Amino acid sequence: MSPQLAHPLFGRLWMAPDQFHDYAPLSKVSSDWDFIALNGADASANPFTFDQTGACFAPTQGCTDRETESQFTNAVQQKVAAGATINLALGTSPSPSHFAAKTGAELDGLVQSVTDIVEKYGFNGALMDCGPCEGDGPDKPTMAKYCDNVSSLVKKLRTALGPDFSLTIEHLIHQQPDSISNSTCTCPSLFTPSLQADIAYNFITWTYWFDSFPDLNGGTQYWNTTDGLAAVSDLFLTGVPGSVVPAIAPQKLVINNGRHGELLLPIEQAMSCVMESNDCQSYQTKAGKVPTFVGIPYWDFSINEDTSASSTYSTSMRSFLDALPGDAGRSRNDSSLLPSGLSSPRPGPTTTPTSSNSPTTSTAARSSHGPSRTTIAIAATVASLAVLVIIYLHWYFLGRRSRQLQRKLHANDELRPYGMVTPAGPGTRASSPRRNEKEKPSALQNDTTTGEPSSQPASEVSAGSSSPLVQSRHLVGDDSPEQINALRNAVRRAGFSVDALLLSLGRVHSVVPSAAASVRHSASSAAPVEFGSAESLPRYGECDRDSATA
């Protein structure tokens, strides 16, 4: 049988995941998994083929997003070379009555099909389930024939595949209210010493259970607790009372916690309680310290889920398992701690227990992924922080530069009347769209086409479209001190300075003489308007001074 660690990390890889679990190519599965079993193919089928596992490879239609068959084969061979056990799974329980009906010749044909598949892909292990009460629920004679065929299949496979090939039995257990195992639904022949000599591991899996169960002390335990997992392990290490299941060798016993304990802490505490009598809560095991107990893995769908979660579970469990000691004074990979037939341990860490109450840590071990993963994680963290710092500094200095530019712009701005444009540079005057009005021909200007004075009467000009100059004179004449004060208050409420407003209006006033000049050359009978005379417009600010003097 292929070499194994004293405490391997077990997991199942479903080749045909369902709607709740993603597909995980074997080449992407973490190397922390020591024992990988594919989902079972129906062993009752004739002929037995690998396609019954649900395997589908690219470029097959509907499977283009999966790995190719060549990539899968290479991944199997690489993991086997690294010391892992990759198991073809045989499902005898989907139809116990059909499997019970197989003849010796049909069993030989099944063994030949398994051998061909193993040689094609390079598997170095096989896992068979055993559940006489599963599927169609046969009667007792049929169940007895079923158990005989399962036992015969184990012997035939051992002969065909050799002593180094790993064979594992997954016992499908039905719990009863007063017992952890229903003896009717187990195969006693699989627990005989002669057959156990051919088996690497016994998986204990419940397909029918209650929330609680009785322990060896007569108490009640619950699955989701440290005490519950420790108590159920204790039952199979010492032998289930009133059951055909005898005490199972600790180095071959694997308790499948299934969906009962997905949290790592109860699993680790229960294993530490059974192996070292540490981390126990209220329950104390009858078996005492059992350092060779294999473990309590989270089994169904575990590898698919772990791969989708960036190997969180496998990384944590691998670190925990590497720290578990073997017998006092021995390496945890000592061949005497391994299942029968395993002559050489898988290369791995060596540990020396420091005391009976504290687990030791591995000193060499899995340095290819332990330290390297830590180094990669640290490097990734530092790189991420550096990128964040650079982004922050870039944002900070851009914001600072923007604020400085805004302050400069506000410092250079001065209050201007509406429509005025900020000068482009030194020596340039502000311009206004109103300056373009002087370029439009006035009714008082000469006719540009004939060169003669305009023929429009001055009276029409005064009565109709009067010039801005005339309108301004009319408005100024009607201003009163109350209106001036109201105007001043309105300007201040709007946030403007009266002086700045007068300055701006003075700039606009500079465009008026061109219109006045045209008045002097008009042929109308209107009296000429001369600036500086008593009839001229007052300059801005004079009204205020006059009113103040008054």
C-alpha positions as CSV (number, residue, x, y, z in Angstrom):
1,M,0.0,0.0,0.0
2,S,1.2,3.5,-0.8
3,P,3.0,5.4,2.0
4,Q,0.9,7.8,4.1
5,L,1.4,10.3,6.8
6,A,0.4,9.3,10.3
7,H,-2.3,12.0,10.2
8,P,-3.2,12.6,6.6
9,L,-5.6,15.3,5.4
10,F,-8.6,13.6,3.8
11,G,-10.9,15.0,1.3
12,R,-13.4,14.2,-1.5
13,L,-13.3,15.8,-5.0
14,W,-16.5,15.7,-6.8
15,M,-15.9,15.3,-10.6
16,A,-19.5,16.3,-11.3
17,P,-20.3,19.2,-8.9
18,D,-23.9,20.2,-8.3
19,Q,-25.5,23.6,-8.3
20,F,-24.1,24.4,-4.9
21,H,-20.5,23.6,-5.5
22,D,-18.1,24.8,-8.1
23,Y,-16.0,22.6,-10.4
24,A,-12.4,22.2,-9.1
25,P,-9.8,20.9,-11.6
26,L,-7.4,18.4,-9.9
27,S,-4.4,20.4,-11.2
28,K,-5.6,23.4,-9.1
29,V,-6.2,21.4,-5.9
30,S,-3.9,22.3,-3.0
31,S,-1.0,19.9,-2.4
32,D,-1.9,19.9,1.3
33,W,-4.5,17.2,0.6
34,D,-2.9,13.8,1.3
35,F,-5.8,11.6,0.6
36,I,-8.1,12.5,-2.3
37,A,-11.1,10.3,-3.2
38,L,-13.2,11.0,-6.3
39,N,-17.0,10.8,-6.1
40,G,-18.2,7.2,-6.5
41,A,-19.1,5.5,-9.7
42,D,-21.8,2.9,-9.6
43,A,-20.1,-0.5,-9.2
44,S,-23.4,-2.3,-10.0
45,A,-23.2,-1.1,-13.6
46,N,-22.0,-3.5,-16.3
47,P,-19.7,-2.5,-17.7
48,F,-18.1,-0.2,-15.1
49,T,-16.6,2.9,-16.7
50,F,-14.8,6.0,-15.4
51,D,-17.5,8.2,-17.0
52,Q,-19.9,7.0,-14.2
53,T,-18.0,9.3,-11.8
54,G,-19.4,12.2,-13.8
55,A,-16.0,13.1,-15.2
56,C,-16.2,15.2,-18.3
57,F,-13.1,16.7,-19.9
58,A,-12.6,19.5,-22.4
59,P,-13.1,19.8,-25.3
60,T,-16.3,17.7,-24.9
61,Q,-19.4,19.7,-25.5
62,G,-20.7,21.2,-22.3
63,C,-17.3,20.7,-20.6
64,T,-15.1,23.3,-22.5
65,D,-14.4,25.1,-19.2
66,R,-12.9,22.0,-17.6
67,E,-9.4,20.6,-17.7
68,T,-8.5,18.1,-20.5
69,E,-8.1,14.4,-19.9
70,S,-4.4,14.8,-20.4
71,Q,-4.2,17.5,-17.8
72,F,-6.1,15.4,-15.3
73,T,-3.9,12.4,-15.9
74,N,-0.7,14.5,-15.4
75,A,-2.2,16.0,-12.2
76,V,-2.9,12.5,-10.8
77,Q,0.6,11.3,-11.6
78,Q,2.2,14.4,-10.1
79,K,0.3,14.1,-6.9
80,V,1.0,10.4,-6.6
81,A,4.7,11.1,-7.1
82,A,4.6,13.7,-4.3
83,G,3.2,11.1,-1.9
84,A,-0.5,11.7,-2.0
85,T,-3.1,8.9,-2.5
86,I,-5.6,9.5,-5.3
87,N,-8.5,7.1,-5.0
88,L,-11.0,5.8,-7.6
89,A,-14.3,5.5,-5.7
90,L,-16.6,2.5,-6.2
91,G,-20.2,2.9,-5.2
92,T,-21.7,-0.4,-4.2
93,S,-24.5,1.2,-2.1
94,P,-26.7,3.0,-4.8
95,S,-28.4,-0.4,-5.4
96,P,-27.4,-3.1,-2.9
97,S,-29.8,-5.6,-4.4
98,H,-28.2,-5.3,-7.8
99,F,-24.7,-5.5,-6.4
100,A,-25.7,-8.5,-4.3
101,A,-26.9,-10.2,-7.5
102,K,-23.4,-10.1,-9.2
103,T,-21.9,-13.4,-9.8
104,G,-18.2,-14.3,-9.3
105,A,-17.5,-13.8,-13.0
106,E,-19.2,-10.4,-13.0
107,L,-17.1,-9.4,-10.0
108,D,-14.0,-10.5,-11.9
109,G,-15.1,-8.3,-14.8
110,L,-15.6,-5.4,-12.4
111,V,-12.0,-5.9,-11.1
112,Q,-10.6,-5.9,-14.6
113,S,-12.4,-2.6,-15.4
114,V,-11.1,-1.1,-12.2
115,T,-7.6,-2.3,-13.1
116,D,-7.8,-0.7,-16.6
117,I,-8.9,2.6,-15.2
118,V,-6.2,2.6,-12.5
119,E,-3.5,1.9,-15.1
120,K,-4.8,4.5,-17.5
121,Y,-4.9,7.4,-15.1
122,G,-2.3,6.3,-12.5
123,F,-4.5,6.1,-9.4
124,N,-2.8,4.4,-6.4
125,G,-5.9,3.8,-4.3
126,A,-9.5,2.8,-4.3
127,L,-12.3,3.6,-1.9
128,M,-15.5,1.4,-1.7
129,D,-18.6,2.3,0.2
130,C,-20.6,-0.3,2.1
131,G,-24.2,0.4,2.9
132,P,-26.5,-2.7,3.0
133,C,-29.4,-0.5,4.1
134,E,-29.0,2.1,1.4
135,G,-30.8,2.4,-1.9
136,D,-33.6,-0.1,-2.4
137,G,-33.4,-1.4,1.1
138,P,-33.1,-5.2,0.5
139,D,-34.2,-7.9,2.8
140,K,-31.9,-9.7,5.2
141,P,-30.8,-12.6,2.8
142,T,-30.1,-10.1,0.1
143,M,-28.2,-7.9,2.5
144,A,-26.1,-10.9,3.6
145,K,-25.2,-11.6,-0.1
146,Y,-24.4,-8.0,-0.6
147,C,-21.9,-8.1,2.3
148,D,-20.3,-11.2,0.9
149,N,-19.8,-9.5,-2.5
150,V,-18.2,-6.4,-0.9
151,S,-15.8,-8.6,1.1
152,S,-15.0,-10.7,-2.0
153,L,-14.4,-7.5,-4.0
154,V,-11.8,-6.3,-1.5
155,K,-9.9,-9.6,-1.7
156,K,-10.0,-9.6,-5.5
157,L,-8.8,-6.1,-5.8
158,R,-5.9,-6.8,-3.4
159,T,-4.8,-9.7,-5.5
160,A,-5.1,-7.8,-8.8
161,L,-3.6,-4.5,-7.7
162,G,-0.9,-5.7,-5.3
163,P,0.1,-5.1,-1.7
164,D,1.1,-1.5,-2.2
165,F,-2.2,-0.4,-3.6
166,S,-4.4,1.4,-1.0
167,L,-7.9,0.1,-0.3
168,T,-10.3,1.9,1.9
169,I,-13.8,1.1,3.1
170,E,-16.4,3.8,3.8
171,H,-19.0,2.3,6.2
172,L,-22.4,4.0,5.8
173,I,-23.9,3.9,9.3
174,H,-27.5,4.4,10.5
175,Q,-27.9,5.8,13.9
176,Q,-30.6,4.7,16.3
177,P,-32.1,6.7,19.2
178,D,-30.4,4.4,21.7
179,S,-27.2,3.6,19.8
180,I,-24.7,5.3,17.5
181,S,-24.9,2.4,15.1
182,N,-27.6,0.1,13.8
183,S,-26.0,-3.3,13.6
184,T,-28.5,-4.5,11.0
185,C,-27.0,-1.9,8.5
186,T,-23.4,-3.0,8.8
187,C,-21.4,-5.8,7.3
188,P,-19.7,-7.8,10.1
189,S,-17.4,-9.6,7.7
190,L,-15.6,-6.3,6.9
191,F,-14.4,-6.0,10.5
192,T,-12.7,-9.5,10.6
193,P,-8.9,-9.4,11.2
194,S,-8.2,-11.1,7.8
195,L,-10.1,-8.5,5.8
196,Q,-8.9,-5.6,8.0
197,A,-5.3,-6.6,7.1
198,D,-6.1,-5.6,3.5
199,I,-7.7,-2.3,4.4
200,A,-5.8,1.0,4.9
201,Y,-8.6,3.0,6.5
202,N,-12.1,2.6,7.8
203,F,-14.2,5.7,7.2
204,I,-17.2,6.0,9.5
205,T,-19.9,8.0,7.8
206,W,-23.5,8.5,9.0
207,T,-26.3,8.6,6.4
208,Y,-29.0,8.6,9.0
209,W,-28.6,10.3,12.3
210,F,-30.2,12.3,15.1
211,D,-29.1,15.6,16.7
212,S,-27.7,13.7,19.8
213,F,-26.5,10.3,20.8
214,P,-25.6,8.4,24.0
215,D,-21.9,8.3,24.9
216,L,-20.0,5.5,26.8
217,N,-20.7,7.2,30.1
218,G,-24.5,7.2,29.6
219,G,-24.6,10.9,28.9
220,T,-26.0,12.7,25.9
221,Q,-23.7,14.3,23.3
222,Y,-24.4,16.6,20.4
223,W,-22.6,16.5,17.0
224,N,-21.6,20.1,16.7
225,T,-19.5,20.2,19.9
226,T,-16.0,19.2,20.9
227,D,-17.3,16.7,23.4
228,G,-19.6,15.2,20.8
229,L,-16.8,14.6,18.3
230,A,-14.5,13.3,21.0
231,A,-17.2,10.9,22.3
232,V,-18.1,9.4,19.0
233,S,-14.4,8.8,18.2
234,D,-14.2,7.1,21.6
235,L,-17.1,4.8,20.8
236,F,-15.3,3.3,17.8
237,L,-11.9,3.2,19.4
238,T,-13.3,1.1,22.3
239,G,-16.1,-0.7,20.4
240,V,-19.7,0.2,20.1
241,P,-21.8,-1.5,22.9
242,G,-24.4,-3.9,21.6
243,S,-23.1,-3.6,18.0
244,V,-21.3,-5.9,15.6
245,V,-18.7,-3.1,15.2
246,P,-15.7,-4.0,17.3
247,A,-12.9,-1.7,18.4
248,I,-11.2,-0.3,15.3
249,A,-7.4,0.1,15.2
250,P,-6.8,3.9,15.8
251,Q,-4.3,4.1,12.9
252,K,-7.1,2.9,10.6
253,L,-10.0,4.8,12.1
254,V,-11.3,8.0,10.3
255,I,-14.5,9.6,11.7
256,N,-16.3,11.5,9.0
257,N,-17.8,14.5,10.7
258,G,-19.8,15.2,7.5
259,R,-21.9,18.4,7.9
260,H,-21.9,18.2,11.7
261,G,-18.8,20.1,12.5
262,E,-17.6,22.4,9.8
263,L,-15.9,24.8,12.3
264,L,-12.3,24.1,12.6
265,L,-12.1,24.7,16.4
266,P,-14.4,21.8,17.5
267,I,-12.5,19.4,15.1
268,E,-9.1,20.4,16.3
269,Q,-10.1,20.4,20.0
270,A,-11.7,16.9,19.6
271,M,-8.6,15.5,17.9
272,S,-6.3,17.0,20.5
273,C,-8.6,15.6,23.3
274,V,-8.5,12.0,21.8
275,M,-4.8,12.0,20.9
276,E,-3.3,13.9,23.9
277,S,-6.1,14.4,26.4
278,N,-5.7,18.2,25.8
279,D,-8.5,20.6,25.0
280,C,-11.1,18.2,26.4
281,Q,-14.2,19.8,27.9
282,S,-16.6,17.9,30.1
283,Y,-16.1,14.5,28.3
284,Q,-13.1,12.3,29.2
285,T,-12.3,9.5,26.7
286,K,-12.3,5.9,27.9
287,A,-9.6,5.0,25.5
288,G,-7.2,7.5,27.1
289,K,-4.5,9.1,25.0
290,V,-4.5,7.6,21.5
291,P,-1.7,9.5,19.5
292,T,-2.1,7.2,16.5
293,F,-5.8,8.1,15.9
294,V,-6.0,9.2,12.3
295,G,-8.5,12.0,12.7
296,I,-11.9,13.6,12.1
297,P,-12.0,15.2,8.7
298,Y,-14.6,17.3,7.0
299,W,-15.4,14.9,4.2
300,D,-18.2,15.5,1.6
301,F,-17.5,18.2,-1.0
302,S,-14.6,19.4,1.1
303,I,-12.0,19.8,-1.7
304,N,-14.4,21.6,-4.1
305,E,-15.4,24.0,-1.3
306,D,-11.8,24.5,-0.2
307,T,-10.5,25.2,-3.7
308,S,-13.3,27.8,-4.1
309,A,-12.3,29.4,-0.8
310,S,-8.6,29.7,-1.7
311,S,-7.6,26.6,0.3
312,T,-8.5,28.2,3.7
313,Y,-9.6,24.9,5.3
314,S,-6.7,22.7,4.0
315,T,-4.0,25.3,4.9
316,S,-5.3,25.6,8.5
317,M,-5.8,21.8,9.0
318,R,-2.4,21.0,7.4
319,S,-0.7,23.3,10.0
320,F,-2.7,21.7,12.8
321,L,-1.9,18.1,11.7
322,D,1.8,18.8,11.2
323,A,2.0,19.8,14.9
324,L,0.4,16.6,16.2
325,P,2.9,14.2,17.8
326,G,3.1,10.4,17.3
327,D,4.1,8.0,20.1
328,A,6.6,9.4,22.6
329,G,10.1,9.6,21.2
330,R,9.0,8.7,17.6
331,S,8.6,10.7,14.5
332,R,5.0,11.2,13.5
333,N,5.9,9.4,10.2
334,D,7.4,6.4,11.9
335,S,6.4,3.3,9.9
336,S,5.2,1.6,13.0
337,L,2.4,4.2,13.4
338,L,1.1,3.7,9.9
339,P,-1.6,1.3,8.8
340,S,-0.6,-2.3,8.2
341,G,1.4,-2.8,5.0
342,L,2.9,0.7,4.9
343,S,6.6,0.1,5.0
344,S,8.0,3.5,4.3
345,P,6.6,6.9,5.5
346,R,5.9,9.7,3.2
347,P,8.7,12.3,3.3
348,G,7.5,14.9,5.7
349,P,8.2,16.7,9.0
350,T,9.7,15.2,12.1
351,T,8.7,16.1,15.6
352,T,9.9,15.5,19.0
353,P,7.3,15.8,21.8
354,T,8.3,18.3,24.5
355,S,5.8,17.1,27.0
356,S,2.7,14.9,27.2
357,N,0.4,18.0,27.6
358,S,1.6,20.2,24.8
359,P,1.7,19.4,21.1
360,T,5.1,19.9,19.4
361,T,5.6,21.7,16.1
362,S,7.2,20.3,13.0
363,T,10.8,21.3,12.3
364,A,11.4,20.4,8.7
365,A,8.5,19.7,7.0
366,R,6.5,20.8,4.2
367,S,8.9,23.6,4.0
368,S,8.0,23.7,0.3
369,H,4.6,25.1,1.2
370,G,4.6,26.2,4.8
371,P,7.4,28.9,4.9
372,S,7.0,29.7,1.2
373,R,3.3,30.4,1.7
374,T,4.0,32.7,4.6
375,T,6.7,34.5,2.6
376,I,4.3,34.9,-0.3
377,A,1.6,36.2,1.9
378,I,3.9,38.7,3.6
379,A,5.3,39.9,0.2
380,A,1.8,40.3,-1.2
381,T,0.7,42.3,1.8
382,V,3.7,44.6,1.6
383,A,3.2,45.1,-2.1
384,S,-0.5,45.9,-1.6
385,L,0.3,48.4,1.2
386,A,3.0,50.1,-1.0
387,V,0.5,50.5,-3.9
388,L,-2.1,52.0,-1.5
389,V,0.5,54.5,-0.1
390,I,1.5,55.6,-3.7
391,I,-2.2,56.0,-4.6
392,Y,-2.8,58.1,-1.5
393,L,0.2,60.3,-2.0
394,H,-0.7,60.9,-5.6
395,W,-4.2,61.9,-4.6
396,Y,-2.9,64.1,-1.8
397,F,-0.5,66.1,-3.9
398,L,-3.0,66.5,-6.8
399,G,-5.5,67.9,-4.3
400,R,-2.9,70.2,-2.7
401,R,-1.9,71.5,-6.1
402,S,-5.5,72.1,-7.1
403,R,-6.1,74.0,-3.8
404,Q,-3.0,76.2,-4.4
405,L,-4.2,77.1,-8.0
406,Q,-7.6,78.0,-6.7
407,R,-6.2,80.3,-4.0
408,K,-4.1,82.1,-6.7
409,L,-7.1,82.5,-8.9
410,H,-9.2,83.9,-6.1
411,A,-6.4,86.3,-5.1
412,N,-6.1,87.7,-8.6
413,D,-9.9,88.1,-9.1
414,E,-11.5,91.5,-8.7
415,L,-15.1,92.5,-8.7
416,R,-16.4,93.3,-12.2
417,P,-19.9,94.1,-13.5
418,Y,-21.9,91.4,-15.2
419,G,-20.6,90.6,-18.6
420,M,-17.0,91.8,-18.1
421,V,-14.3,89.4,-19.0
422,T,-11.1,89.0,-16.9
423,P,-8.1,90.5,-18.6
424,A,-5.9,87.9,-20.3
425,G,-2.7,89.5,-19.0
426,P,-0.9,92.7,-17.9
427,G,-1.6,95.7,-20.0
428,T,-4.9,94.5,-21.4
429,R,-8.2,96.1,-20.5
430,A,-11.4,94.2,-19.5
431,S,-13.8,94.1,-22.3
432,S,-17.6,93.8,-22.3
433,P,-20.1,92.6,-24.8
434,R,-21.7,96.0,-24.4
435,R,-18.6,97.6,-26.1
436,N,-19.8,96.0,-29.4
437,E,-22.9,98.2,-29.2
438,K,-20.9,101.2,-30.4
439,E,-20.1,99.4,-33.6
440,K,-23.8,99.2,-34.5
441,P,-25.1,102.2,-36.6
442,S,-27.1,104.7,-34.6
443,A,-30.1,106.6,-35.8
444,L,-28.1,109.7,-35.3
445,Q,-25.0,108.6,-37.3
446,N,-24.4,109.3,-41.0
447,D,-25.7,106.9,-43.6
448,T,-22.8,104.6,-44.2
449,T,-24.0,103.8,-47.7
450,T,-24.4,107.4,-49.1
451,G,-22.1,109.3,-46.8
452,E,-25.0,111.8,-46.2
453,P,-26.5,112.5,-42.8
454,S,-29.4,110.4,-41.8
455,S,-32.8,111.6,-43.0
456,Q,-34.6,110.4,-40.0
457,P,-36.0,113.4,-38.1
458,A,-34.6,114.2,-34.7
459,S,-38.1,114.3,-33.3
460,E,-38.6,110.6,-34.3
461,V,-35.4,109.8,-32.7
462,S,-36.3,111.5,-29.5
463,A,-39.8,110.1,-29.4
464,G,-39.1,106.6,-30.7
465,S,-35.8,104.9,-30.1
466,S,-34.0,107.4,-27.9
467,S,-30.3,106.9,-27.5
468,P,-28.8,105.5,-24.3
469,L,-27.5,108.9,-23.5
470,V,-30.9,110.5,-23.5
471,Q,-32.4,107.6,-21.5
472,S,-29.6,108.0,-18.9
473,R,-30.3,111.7,-18.6
474,H,-34.0,111.1,-18.0
475,L,-33.3,108.5,-15.4
476,V,-30.8,110.5,-13.5
477,G,-33.1,113.5,-13.4
478,D,-35.8,111.4,-11.6
479,D,-33.4,109.9,-8.9
480,S,-34.3,110.8,-5.4
481,P,-32.2,110.4,-2.2
482,E,-34.5,107.6,-1.1
483,Q,-33.8,105.7,-4.3
484,I,-30.1,106.3,-4.0
485,N,-30.1,104.9,-0.5
486,A,-32.2,101.9,-1.6
487,L,-29.8,101.2,-4.4
488,R,-26.8,101.4,-2.0
489,N,-28.4,98.9,0.4
490,A,-29.3,96.5,-2.4
491,V,-25.7,96.6,-3.7
492,R,-24.4,95.8,-0.2
493,R,-27.0,93.0,0.4
494,A,-25.8,91.4,-2.9
495,G,-22.3,91.3,-1.5
496,F,-20.8,94.0,-3.7
497,S,-18.8,97.2,-2.9
498,V,-20.4,100.5,-3.9
499,D,-16.9,101.8,-4.8
500,A,-16.1,98.8,-7.0
501,L,-19.5,99.1,-8.7
502,L,-18.9,102.8,-9.5
503,L,-15.4,102.0,-10.8
504,S,-16.8,99.4,-13.1
505,L,-19.6,101.7,-14.3
506,G,-17.0,104.4,-14.9
507,R,-15.2,102.1,-17.3
508,V,-18.5,101.5,-19.2
509,H,-19.1,105.2,-19.3
510,S,-15.9,105.7,-21.4
511,V,-17.7,104.4,-24.4
512,V,-20.4,107.1,-24.4
513,P,-18.6,110.0,-26.2
514,S,-18.7,108.3,-29.5
515,A,-22.5,108.5,-29.4
516,A,-22.3,112.1,-28.2
517,A,-20.1,113.0,-31.1
518,S,-22.6,111.7,-33.6
519,V,-25.2,113.9,-32.0
520,R,-23.1,117.0,-32.6
521,H,-22.9,116.1,-36.3
522,S,-26.6,115.3,-36.6
523,A,-28.7,117.4,-39.0
524,S,-31.6,117.4,-36.6
525,S,-32.8,120.5,-34.9
526,A,-32.1,119.2,-31.4
527,A,-29.8,121.3,-29.3
528,P,-26.2,120.1,-29.3
529,V,-25.0,118.3,-26.3
530,E,-21.6,119.2,-25.0
531,F,-19.8,117.5,-22.2
532,G,-18.7,119.7,-19.4
533,S,-21.7,122.0,-19.7
534,A,-24.5,122.3,-17.2
535,E,-26.6,120.0,-19.3
536,S,-24.0,117.2,-19.2
537,L,-24.5,114.0,-17.3
538,P,-23.2,114.0,-13.8
539,R,-20.3,111.7,-13.0
540,Y,-21.0,108.6,-10.8
541,G,-20.8,109.6,-7.2
542,E,-21.9,113.2,-7.7
543,C,-25.5,112.3,-6.8
544,D,-24.3,110.9,-3.5
545,R,-22.2,114.0,-2.8
546,D,-25.1,116.3,-3.7
547,S,-27.5,114.4,-1.5
548,A,-25.0,114.4,1.3
549,T,-24.5,118.2,0.9
550,A,-28.2,118.8,0.8
